[in-house]
Amino acid sequence: MARRAEASPYWLEQASVQPGLVVQDFLSLLGGRVLPASFFLMVALSRLLQLSIFAAQPRVQGDWLLSVGFYASCVHQAAAIAFLGMVVACFVIRRSPRRAARNPVQIAVALLGSFLMTGAAMAPQTPSAPQVTVVAALIMVAGSAFTAVALKFLGRSFSITPEARQLVTGGLYGHVRHPMYLGEMLGSFGLILQALSPFTVVIFVAFCLMQIKRMDYEEGVLQQVFPAYDSYKARTARLLPGIY
């Protein structure tokens, strides 16, 4: 008696019928989730190592201002590590985009906006008064915390390049359309105070310009996908309520 053939797994049927789609899905998984998540995980581990080395350094005792600056720097590093961990998680669980920018200029602007400040972070810190160091560290803490809170609300809609997944209008996004960029600019300003030089100032200005252009591109993609975006845009500020 002839034996009935066993049913093939769904993924095997799809691979035999539409192998191109399977390859496309694999590349999308690799480029859209695995590789970026792995990259930011490595950055987070590197920052964790830097924090452990920084925390182990000998400190001057008895100067409360230097102590405040030290602990503020530690908190900033910890907040940055937590933010990077959230970015890794968002890449893993984020929704598939409904529309994504394919223009290489828009993608380049997004990447520059994301990583341009790395050049300023690598610049040597300039000698400054303890008060300036403490203020700079506190500004970076505030910027990192604000960015992390914004990412919490953005969640599975997070992206680096201009993409439309879901229209987020709650939390910080109910007041400003780009709270993550606001937090990044605030934290970057604190970084510049610690390494003030013509080079870092130019980097910071270029970074801000890239972020503003990045907002233009992202809003364009969102307007194409979500009809409600125009009304959301009319009742919210781009970065600063009542100013911009």
MOCORDA-V728352 format. One record per residue. N is the residue number from 1. PSI is psi in radians with two decimals (NA if undefined). D_LAST is the distance of its C-alpha to the last C-alpha in Angstrom with 2 decimals. Layout:
n->[N & N]
psi->[PSI & PSI]
d_last->[D_LAST & D_LAST]
This chain:
n->[1 & 2 & 3 & 4 & 5 & 6 & 7 & 8 & 9 & 10 & 11 & 12 & 13 & 14 & 15 & 16 & 17 & 18 & 19 & 20 & 21 & 22 & 23 & 24 & 25 & 26 & 27 & 28 & 29 & 30 & 31 & 32 & 33 & 34 & 35 & 36 & 37 & 38 & 39 & 40 & 41 & 42 & 43 & 44 & 45 & 46 & 47 & 48 & 49 & 50 & 51 & 52 & 53 & 54 & 55 & 56 & 57 & 58 & 59 & 60 & 61 & 62 & 63 & 64 & 65 & 66 & 67 & 68 & 69 & 70 & 71 & 72 & 73 & 74 & 75 & 76 & 77 & 78 & 79 & 80 & 81 & 82 & 83 & 84 & 85 & 86 & 87 & 88 & 89 & 90 & 91 & 92 & 93 & 94 & 95 & 96 & 97 & 98 & 99 & 100 & 101 & 102 & 103 & 104 & 105 & 106 & 107 & 108 & 109 & 110 & 111 & 112 & 113 & 114 & 115 & 116 & 117 & 118 & 119 & 120 & 121 & 122 & 123 & 124 & 125 & 126 & 127 & 128 & 129 & 130 & 131 & 132 & 133 & 134 & 135 & 136 & 137 & 138 & 139 & 140 & 141 & 142 & 143 & 144 & 145 & 146 & 147 & 148 & 149 & 150 & 151 & 152 & 153 & 154 & 155 & 156 & 157 & 158 & 159 & 160 & 161 & 162 & 163 & 164 & 165 & 166 & 167 & 168 & 169 & 170 & 171 & 172 & 173 & 174 & 175 & 176 & 177 & 178 & 179 & 180 & 181 & 182 & 183 & 184 & 185 & 186 & 187 & 188 & 189 & 190 & 191 & 192 & 193 & 194 & 195 & 196 & 197 & 198 & 199 & 200 & 201 & 202 & 203 & 204 & 205 & 206 & 207 & 208 & 209 & 210 & 211 & 212 & 213 & 214 & 215 & 216 & 217 & 218 & 219 & 220 & 221 & 222 & 223 & 224 & 225 & 226 & 227 & 228 & 229 & 230 & 231 & 232 & 233 & 234 & 235 & 236 & 237 & 238 & 239 & 240 & 241 & 242 & 243 & 244]
psi->[2.36 & 2.42 & 2.34 & 2.32 & 2.41 & 2.56 & 2.39 & 2.55 & 2.66 & -0.76 & -0.54 & -0.65 & -0.76 & -0.68 & -0.64 & -0.52 & -0.76 & 1.24 & -0.52 & -0.64 & -0.62 & -0.76 & -0.73 & -0.74 & -0.68 & -0.77 & -0.64 & -0.73 & -0.74 & -0.88 & -0.50 & -0.28 & -1.03 & -0.94 & -0.87 & -0.66 & -0.71 & -0.70 & -0.87 & -0.48 & -0.73 & -0.69 & -0.72 & -0.74 & -0.65 & -0.75 & -0.61 & -0.70 & -0.75 & -0.70 & -0.73 & -0.65 & -0.75 & -0.75 & -0.43 & -0.11 & 2.52 & 2.52 & 2.68 & 2.17 & 2.59 & -0.19 & 1.80 & -0.54 & -0.75 & -0.61 & -0.73 & -0.77 & -0.70 & -0.88 & -0.58 & -0.69 & -0.69 & -0.74 & -0.71 & -0.80 & -0.74 & -0.70 & -0.68 & -0.69 & -0.74 & -0.70 & -0.77 & -0.66 & -0.67 & -0.66 & -0.75 & -0.83 & -0.72 & -0.67 & -0.62 & -0.71 & -0.01 & 2.70 & 2.77 & 2.48 & 2.50 & -0.47 & 2.46 & 2.50 & 2.37 & -0.10 & 2.14 & -0.52 & -0.78 & -0.70 & -0.73 & -0.72 & -0.73 & -0.74 & -0.71 & -0.73 & -0.52 & -0.60 & 0.00 & -0.63 & -0.16 & -0.62 & -0.70 & -0.61 & -0.49 & -0.20 & 2.53 & 2.51 & 2.40 & 2.53 & 2.29 & 2.89 & 2.59 & -0.60 & -0.72 & -0.72 & -0.75 & -0.80 & -0.74 & -0.77 & -0.73 & -0.66 & -0.71 & -0.65 & -0.81 & -0.75 & -0.76 & -0.74 & -0.75 & -0.72 & -0.72 & -0.71 & -0.72 & -0.71 & -0.61 & -0.75 & -0.62 & -0.75 & -2.12 & -0.05 & 0.11 & 2.48 & 2.82 & -0.86 & 2.80 & 1.97 & 2.65 & 2.06 & -1.05 & 2.51 & 1.95 & 2.12 & 0.13 & 2.94 & -2.34 & -0.50 & -0.15 & -0.18 & -0.73 & 2.61 & -0.34 & 1.08 & -0.52 & -0.72 & -0.60 & -0.79 & -0.68 & -0.71 & -0.70 & -0.84 & -0.65 & -0.60 & -0.72 & -0.67 & -0.72 & -0.64 & -0.54 & -0.32 & 0.93 & 2.15 & 2.84 & -0.66 & -0.86 & -0.56 & -0.75 & -0.75 & -0.76 & -0.75 & -0.77 & -0.69 & -0.81 & -0.72 & -0.71 & -0.71 & -0.70 & -0.76 & -0.62 & -0.69 & -0.72 & -0.83 & -0.75 & -0.73 & -0.59 & -0.74 & -0.76 & -0.66 & -0.55 & -0.50 & -0.69 & 1.93 & -0.47 & -0.06 & -0.58 & -0.77 & -0.64 & -0.72 & -0.61 & -0.47 & 0.07 & 2.77 & 2.76 & -0.83 & -0.82 & 2.00 & 2.28 & -0.11 & -0.93 & NA]
d_last->[78.20 & 75.00 & 72.19 & 68.93 & 66.06 & 63.31 & 59.85 & 57.49 & 54.21 & 51.22 & 49.53 & 52.83 & 53.20 & 49.70 & 50.44 & 53.67 & 52.23 & 48.80 & 48.82 & 45.90 & 43.63 & 44.83 & 44.03 & 40.58 & 39.90 & 41.21 & 39.03 & 35.96 & 36.94 & 37.60 & 34.53 & 32.03 & 33.26 & 36.13 & 35.16 & 31.49 & 32.55 & 35.40 & 33.26 & 30.81 & 33.85 & 35.45 & 32.37 & 32.39 & 36.11 & 35.70 & 33.13 & 35.59 & 38.33 & 36.32 & 35.58 & 39.29 & 40.27 & 37.78 & 38.88 & 42.51 & 42.18 & 44.12 & 42.14 & 42.98 & 44.22 & 43.77 & 40.41 & 37.97 & 34.93 & 35.87 & 36.54 & 33.08 & 31.61 & 34.02 & 33.28 & 29.50 & 29.95 & 32.16 & 29.71 & 26.96 & 29.44 & 30.49 & 26.96 & 26.39 & 29.74 & 28.95 & 25.71 & 27.78 & 30.35 & 27.87 & 26.81 & 30.52 & 31.07 & 28.17 & 29.65 & 33.02 & 32.14 & 29.16 & 29.65 & 30.64 & 27.90 & 28.13 & 26.60 & 25.85 & 24.75 & 27.85 & 26.50 & 27.46 & 24.58 & 22.05 & 24.18 & 24.51 & 20.77 & 20.48 & 23.47 & 22.29 & 18.99 & 21.23 & 23.94 & 22.97 & 22.59 & 26.19 & 27.34 & 25.74 & 27.17 & 30.58 & 30.48 & 32.77 & 31.41 & 31.82 & 33.82 & 31.72 & 32.41 & 32.72 & 29.98 & 27.49 & 28.79 & 28.40 & 24.83 & 23.92 & 25.74 & 24.10 & 20.57 & 21.78 & 23.27 & 20.10 & 18.17 & 21.12 & 21.50 & 17.92 & 18.27 & 21.68 & 20.64 & 18.01 & 20.84 & 23.18 & 21.23 & 20.81 & 24.52 & 26.55 & 23.64 & 22.72 & 22.90 & 22.19 & 22.43 & 20.67 & 22.74 & 22.73 & 24.81 & 23.59 & 20.48 & 19.37 & 17.61 & 19.18 & 18.55 & 15.26 & 14.41 & 14.78 & 11.57 & 9.33 & 10.54 & 11.07 & 12.27 & 15.01 & 13.08 & 11.23 & 14.83 & 16.24 & 14.11 & 15.07 & 18.64 & 18.82 & 17.91 & 20.83 & 22.99 & 22.45 & 23.58 & 26.77 & 27.50 & 26.15 & 27.50 & 26.59 & 26.94 & 24.56 & 21.90 & 22.21 & 22.04 & 18.86 & 17.10 & 18.56 & 17.49 & 13.76 & 14.24 & 16.25 & 13.76 & 11.07 & 14.08 & 15.27 & 12.37 & 13.31 & 16.89 & 16.56 & 14.78 & 17.54 & 20.23 & 19.06 & 18.94 & 22.46 & 23.83 & 22.27 & 22.52 & 20.51 & 17.36 & 16.33 & 16.60 & 14.85 & 11.85 & 12.05 & 12.11 & 9.54 & 5.88 & 5.74 & 5.76 & 5.09 & 6.40 & 6.33 & 3.82 & 0.00]
